[in-house]
């Protein structure tokens, strides 16, 4: 039986939501502790994650308060590492496909998400250039090209879907609220582009991801919206 799990997370962070999604899908018992990324506790880096990032997990050790982590617990970090760690802890969960081919396809999907979608979205958000926006749409198309005719990324819900859902959620928050370095009103235009027939399969997939109970339990849209307005409102001003 898995030992005690404490997750250090932050609502604004898509990487942290990945770990939360994995734990929810595994129906794991865990303690969640929110880290203020703009004002991190002094104890966090030395006692939990030297990189001072979320997510991180303290695994095992005695029962302690999350803000008093024990040296006896194992500290783990990096979102995709944690997702697979949870999958290994809970082998009966749907996180890792049993078929080796499906596992490889899930990991390849994750690679495309990281190299084509996440990177292009961050660039579009922070630079706002037409080239960056087109690259983001290309990233969405690259992800769509890997989707089966129906279902999730490799048929059944898996680590592949966990890798992408948090980033799509935050991209939509930014676009719906026209937050980013792109020209004013461009957010609505990008949303219109994503509604074109060529993205029909992607739209179905995104709707299914949002309907997942684990997603609804781990994504606070109102909080993320307000946090994005505060954090990224100056991007357009700097252009």
PAMARNU-948837 format. One record per residue (C-alpha): residue in one letter; x, y, z. Coordinates in nm, 4 decimals. Example, Ala and Ser with C-alpha at 12.3 -4.5 7.8 and 13.67 -1.06 7.14 Angstrom:
+-----+----------+----------+----------+
: res :       px :       py :       pz :
+-----+----------+----------+----------+
:   A :   1.2300 :  -0.4500 :   0.7800 :
:   S :   1.3670 :  -0.1060 :   0.7140 :
+-----+----------+----------+----------+
This chain:
+-----+----------+----------+----------+
: res :       px :       py :       pz :
+-----+----------+----------+----------+
:   X :   0.0000 :   0.0000 :   0.0000 :
:   X :   0.1413 :   0.3448 :  -0.0939 :
:   X :   0.2814 :   0.5565 :   0.1867 :
:   X :   0.1870 :   0.9093 :   0.2861 :
:   X :   0.1785 :   1.1581 :  -0.0039 :
:   X :   0.2047 :   1.5352 :   0.0305 :
:   X :   0.1769 :   1.7354 :  -0.2902 :
:   X :   0.3161 :   2.0875 :  -0.3089 :
:   X :   0.1258 :   2.2670 :  -0.5785 :
:   X :  -0.0039 :   2.6014 :  -0.7075 :
:   X :  -0.3365 :   2.6646 :  -0.8788 :
:   X :  -0.1860 :   2.8854 :  -1.1479 :
:   X :   0.0739 :   2.6293 :  -1.2551 :
:   X :  -0.0073 :   2.3855 :  -1.5390 :
:   X :   0.2796 :   2.1584 :  -1.4391 :
:   X :   0.1383 :   2.1278 :  -1.0885 :
:   X :  -0.2062 :   2.0441 :  -1.2247 :
:   X :  -0.0509 :   1.7502 :  -1.4064 :
:   X :   0.0457 :   1.5944 :  -1.0737 :
:   X :  -0.2967 :   1.6707 :  -0.9259 :
:   X :  -0.4691 :   1.5075 :  -1.2224 :
:   X :  -0.2609 :   1.1932 :  -1.1803 :
:   X :  -0.3396 :   1.1680 :  -0.8101 :
:   X :  -0.7102 :   1.2257 :  -0.8689 :
:   X :  -0.7241 :   0.9671 :  -1.1475 :
:   X :  -0.5470 :   0.7185 :  -0.9212 :
:   X :  -0.7960 :   0.7977 :  -0.6432 :
:   X :  -0.4972 :   0.8450 :  -0.4160 :
:   X :  -0.5169 :   0.9749 :  -0.0621 :
:   X :  -0.2923 :   1.2788 :  -0.0442 :
:   X :  -0.2448 :   1.6125 :   0.1255 :
:   X :  -0.2371 :   1.9191 :  -0.0953 :
:   X :  -0.0370 :   2.2268 :   0.0053 :
:   X :  -0.0523 :   2.5473 :  -0.1982 :
:   X :   0.2741 :   2.7335 :  -0.2610 :
:   X :   0.2576 :   3.1041 :  -0.3421 :
:   X :   0.4939 :   3.1203 :  -0.6385 :
:   X :   0.5424 :   3.4943 :  -0.5957 :
:   X :   0.6263 :   3.4598 :  -0.2269 :
:   X :   0.7638 :   3.1119 :  -0.1627 :
:   X :   0.8170 :   3.0008 :   0.1980 :
:   X :   1.1794 :   3.0105 :   0.3093 :
:   X :   1.1675 :   2.6436 :   0.4049 :
:   X :   1.0428 :   2.5212 :   0.0661 :
:   X :   1.3678 :   2.5083 :  -0.1338 :
:   X :   1.5957 :   2.3666 :   0.1363 :
:   X :   1.3450 :   2.1131 :   0.2689 :
:   X :   1.1380 :   2.0121 :  -0.0359 :
:   X :   1.2699 :   2.1146 :  -0.3778 :
:   X :   1.6090 :   2.2833 :  -0.4222 :
:   X :   1.4880 :   2.4165 :  -0.7595 :
:   X :   1.2134 :   2.5967 :  -0.5671 :
:   X :   0.9501 :   2.4913 :  -0.8231 :
:   X :   0.6167 :   2.3120 :  -0.8085 :
:   X :   0.4997 :   2.0455 :  -0.8252 :
:   X :   0.6885 :   1.8412 :  -0.5703 :
:   X :   0.5929 :   1.5422 :  -0.3606 :
:   X :   0.7058 :   1.4395 :  -0.0146 :
:   X :   0.6571 :   1.0625 :  -0.0016 :
:   X :   0.6539 :   0.8534 :   0.3131 :
:   X :   0.7954 :   0.9547 :   0.6491 :
:   X :   0.6049 :   1.0417 :   0.9666 :
:   X :   0.2786 :   1.2349 :   0.9870 :
:   X :   0.3799 :   1.6025 :   0.9915 :
:   X :   0.2319 :   1.9329 :   0.8864 :
:   X :   0.3052 :   2.0089 :   0.5184 :
:   X :   0.4892 :   2.3271 :   0.6149 :
:   X :   0.7150 :   2.1216 :   0.8423 :
:   X :   0.8343 :   1.8503 :   0.6015 :
:   X :   1.0253 :   1.5638 :   0.7541 :
:   X :   1.3772 :   1.4739 :   0.6468 :
:   X :   1.2591 :   1.1115 :   0.6569 :
:   X :   1.0283 :   1.1529 :   0.3576 :
:   X :   1.1539 :   1.1189 :   0.0006 :
:   X :   1.1263 :   1.4395 :  -0.2013 :
:   X :   1.0459 :   1.4128 :  -0.5719 :
:   X :   0.9907 :   1.6788 :  -0.8379 :
:   X :   0.9234 :   1.7508 :  -1.2088 :
:   X :   0.5692 :   1.7042 :  -1.3331 :
:   X :   0.6110 :   1.4191 :  -1.5794 :
:   X :   0.8323 :   1.2301 :  -1.3354 :
:   X :   0.5621 :   1.2644 :  -1.0711 :
:   X :   0.2865 :   1.1552 :  -1.3090 :
:   X :   0.4699 :   0.8324 :  -1.3886 :
:   X :   0.5589 :   0.7886 :  -1.0209 :
:   X :   0.1894 :   0.8007 :  -0.9335 :
:   X :   0.1169 :   0.5579 :  -1.2172 :
:   X :   0.3733 :   0.3156 :  -1.0728 :
:   X :   0.2315 :   0.3552 :  -0.7225 :
:   X :  -0.1189 :   0.2816 :  -0.8450 :
:   X :  -0.0829 :   0.0241 :  -1.1248 :
:   X :  -0.4593 :  -0.0360 :  -1.1335 :
:   X :  -0.5200 :   0.3269 :  -1.2309 :
:   X :  -0.5770 :   0.4174 :  -1.5981 :
:   X :  -0.2627 :   0.6285 :  -1.6165 :
:   X :  -0.0281 :   0.3932 :  -1.8035 :
:   X :  -0.1640 :   0.1706 :  -2.0809 :
:   X :  -0.0940 :  -0.2007 :  -2.0309 :
:   X :   0.0061 :  -0.2437 :  -2.3954 :
:   X :   0.3720 :  -0.1476 :  -2.4562 :
:   X :   0.2808 :   0.0027 :  -2.7946 :
:   X :   0.0165 :   0.2247 :  -2.6353 :
:   X :   0.2665 :   0.3277 :  -2.3669 :
:   X :   0.5160 :   0.4287 :  -2.6333 :
:   X :   0.2453 :   0.6196 :  -2.8204 :
:   X :   0.1471 :   0.7996 :  -2.4997 :
:   X :   0.5068 :   0.9055 :  -2.4381 :
:   X :   0.5474 :   1.0183 :  -2.7986 :
:   X :   0.2293 :   1.2239 :  -2.7638 :
:   X :   0.3805 :   1.3874 :  -2.4540 :
:   X :   0.6949 :   1.4726 :  -2.6506 :
:   X :   0.4878 :   1.6445 :  -2.9196 :
:   X :   0.2911 :   1.8334 :  -2.6543 :
:   X :   0.6160 :   1.9565 :  -2.4989 :
:   X :   0.8038 :   2.0414 :  -2.8184 :
:   X :   0.5218 :   2.1665 :  -3.0405 :
:   X :   0.2327 :   2.2898 :  -2.8267 :
:   X :   0.3672 :   2.4119 :  -2.4925 :
:   X :   0.6685 :   2.5869 :  -2.6386 :
:   X :   0.4708 :   2.7581 :  -2.9155 :
:   X :   0.1975 :   2.8692 :  -2.6776 :
:   X :   0.4450 :   3.0268 :  -2.4363 :
:   X :   0.6057 :   3.2092 :  -2.7270 :
:   X :   0.2697 :   3.3333 :  -2.8585 :
:   X :   0.1631 :   3.4510 :  -2.5144 :
:   X :   0.4857 :   3.6361 :  -2.4394 :
:   X :   0.5799 :   3.7760 :  -2.7800 :
:   X :   0.2486 :   3.8013 :  -2.9626 :
:   X :   0.4058 :   3.7976 :  -3.3072 :
:   X :   0.1954 :   3.6659 :  -3.5994 :
:   X :   0.4603 :   3.3990 :  -3.6553 :
:   X :   0.4307 :   3.2846 :  -3.2928 :
:   X :   0.0514 :   3.2707 :  -3.3163 :
:   X :   0.0699 :   3.0615 :  -3.6338 :
:   X :   0.3225 :   2.8315 :  -3.4668 :
:   X :   0.0774 :   2.7797 :  -3.1803 :
:   X :  -0.2003 :   2.6854 :  -3.4220 :
:   X :   0.0501 :   2.4524 :  -3.5852 :
:   X :   0.1200 :   2.2995 :  -3.2446 :
:   X :  -0.2506 :   2.2343 :  -3.1928 :
:   X :  -0.2617 :   2.0743 :  -3.5381 :
:   X :   0.0370 :   1.8543 :  -3.4507 :
:   X :  -0.1404 :   1.7285 :  -3.1390 :
:   X :  -0.4631 :   1.6755 :  -3.3319 :
:   X :  -0.2816 :   1.4688 :  -3.5938 :
:   X :  -0.1943 :   1.2106 :  -3.3276 :
:   X :  -0.5484 :   1.1687 :  -3.1963 :
:   X :  -0.7449 :   0.8553 :  -3.2846 :
:   X :  -1.0840 :   0.8927 :  -3.4505 :
:   X :  -1.2482 :   0.8942 :  -3.1083 :
:   X :  -1.1569 :   0.8771 :  -2.7432 :
:   X :  -0.8504 :   1.0160 :  -2.5717 :
:   X :  -0.4939 :   1.0498 :  -2.6981 :
:   X :  -0.4277 :   0.6754 :  -2.7121 :
:   X :  -0.7884 :   0.5594 :  -2.6814 :
:   X :  -0.8273 :   0.5345 :  -2.3058 :
:   X :  -0.7419 :   0.8220 :  -2.0708 :
:   X :  -0.3720 :   0.8185 :  -1.9806 :
:   X :  -0.0610 :   1.0169 :  -1.8946 :
:   X :  -0.0772 :   1.1569 :  -2.2487 :
:   X :  -0.3993 :   1.3445 :  -2.1758 :
:   X :  -0.2684 :   1.4619 :  -1.8409 :
:   X :   0.0305 :   1.6168 :  -2.0159 :
:   X :  -0.1767 :   1.8496 :  -2.2341 :
:   X :  -0.4988 :   1.9362 :  -2.0489 :
:   X :  -0.3525 :   2.1938 :  -1.8041 :
:   X :  -0.1835 :   2.3883 :  -2.0830 :
:   X :  -0.4918 :   2.3985 :  -2.3024 :
:   X :  -0.6937 :   2.5178 :  -2.0042 :
:   X :  -0.4629 :   2.8121 :  -1.9434 :
:   X :  -0.4322 :   2.8935 :  -2.3122 :
:   X :  -0.8097 :   2.9234 :  -2.3306 :
:   X :  -0.8188 :   3.1430 :  -2.0197 :
:   X :  -0.5685 :   3.3774 :  -2.1814 :
:   X :  -0.7435 :   3.3818 :  -2.5174 :
:   X :  -1.0927 :   3.4252 :  -2.3751 :
:   X :  -0.9723 :   3.7227 :  -2.1733 :
:   X :  -0.7423 :   3.8602 :  -2.4457 :
:   X :  -0.4411 :   3.8262 :  -2.2160 :
:   X :  -0.1057 :   3.8225 :  -2.3921 :
:   X :   0.1503 :   4.0232 :  -2.5847 :
:   X :  -0.0426 :   3.9875 :  -2.9113 :
:   X :  -0.2443 :   4.2841 :  -3.0402 :
:   X :  -0.5678 :   4.3719 :  -2.8609 :
:   X :  -0.8526 :   4.1600 :  -2.9942 :
:   X :  -0.6192 :   3.8903 :  -3.1249 :
:   X :  -0.7319 :   3.6455 :  -2.8562 :
:   X :  -1.0809 :   3.6308 :  -3.0059 :
:   X :  -0.9358 :   3.5804 :  -3.3536 :
:   X :  -0.7251 :   3.2855 :  -3.2351 :
:   X :  -1.0330 :   3.1317 :  -3.0724 :
:   X :  -1.2215 :   3.1735 :  -3.3991 :
:   X :  -0.9384 :   2.9984 :  -3.5810 :
:   X :  -0.9586 :   2.7075 :  -3.3376 :
:   X :  -1.3296 :   2.6729 :  -3.4178 :
:   X :  -1.2603 :   2.6168 :  -3.7870 :
:   X :  -1.3561 :   2.2771 :  -3.9347 :
:   X :  -0.9902 :   2.1766 :  -3.9594 :
:   X :  -0.9793 :   2.1677 :  -3.5778 :
:   X :  -1.3050 :   1.9717 :  -3.5332 :
:   X :  -1.1357 :   1.6628 :  -3.3888 :
:   X :  -0.9321 :   1.8770 :  -3.1498 :
:   X :  -1.2446 :   2.0552 :  -3.0258 :
:   X :  -1.4153 :   1.7245 :  -2.9500 :
:   X :  -1.1064 :   1.6062 :  -2.7652 :
:   X :  -1.0805 :   1.9279 :  -2.5635 :
:   X :  -1.4480 :   1.9039 :  -2.4637 :
:   X :  -1.3909 :   1.5486 :  -2.3386 :
:   X :  -1.0867 :   1.6544 :  -2.1373 :
:   X :  -1.2837 :   1.9333 :  -1.9691 :
:   X :  -1.5666 :   1.6949 :  -1.8808 :
:   X :  -1.3321 :   1.4597 :  -1.6980 :
:   X :  -1.4117 :   1.4691 :  -1.3207 :
:   X :  -1.0404 :   1.4849 :  -1.2374 :
:   X :  -1.0030 :   1.7959 :  -1.4534 :
:   X :  -1.3009 :   1.9659 :  -1.2935 :
:   X :  -1.1652 :   1.8843 :  -0.9481 :
:   X :  -0.8205 :   2.0318 :  -1.0183 :
:   X :  -0.8825 :   2.3392 :  -1.2348 :
:   X :  -1.0047 :   2.6569 :  -1.0639 :
:   X :  -1.0862 :   2.8662 :  -1.3707 :
:   X :  -1.1918 :   3.1757 :  -1.1768 :
:   X :  -0.8714 :   3.1757 :  -0.9733 :
:   X :  -0.6493 :   3.1181 :  -1.2775 :
:   X :  -0.8275 :   3.3935 :  -1.4695 :
:   X :  -0.7674 :   3.6516 :  -1.1992 :
:   X :  -0.4089 :   3.5323 :  -1.1486 :
:   X :  -0.3392 :   3.5605 :  -1.5223 :
:   X :  -0.4802 :   3.9133 :  -1.5340 :
:   X :  -0.2435 :   4.0188 :  -1.2568 :
:   X :   0.0602 :   3.8314 :  -1.3810 :
:   X :   0.0426 :   3.8885 :  -1.7563 :
:   X :  -0.1472 :   4.2151 :  -1.7980 :
:   X :   0.1777 :   4.4029 :  -1.8610 :
:   X :   0.2824 :   4.1892 :  -2.1582 :
:   X :   0.1004 :   4.3997 :  -2.4160 :
:   X :   0.2208 :   4.7231 :  -2.2560 :
:   X :   0.5816 :   4.6150 :  -2.3057 :
:   X :   0.5400 :   4.5689 :  -2.6803 :
+-----+----------+----------+----------+
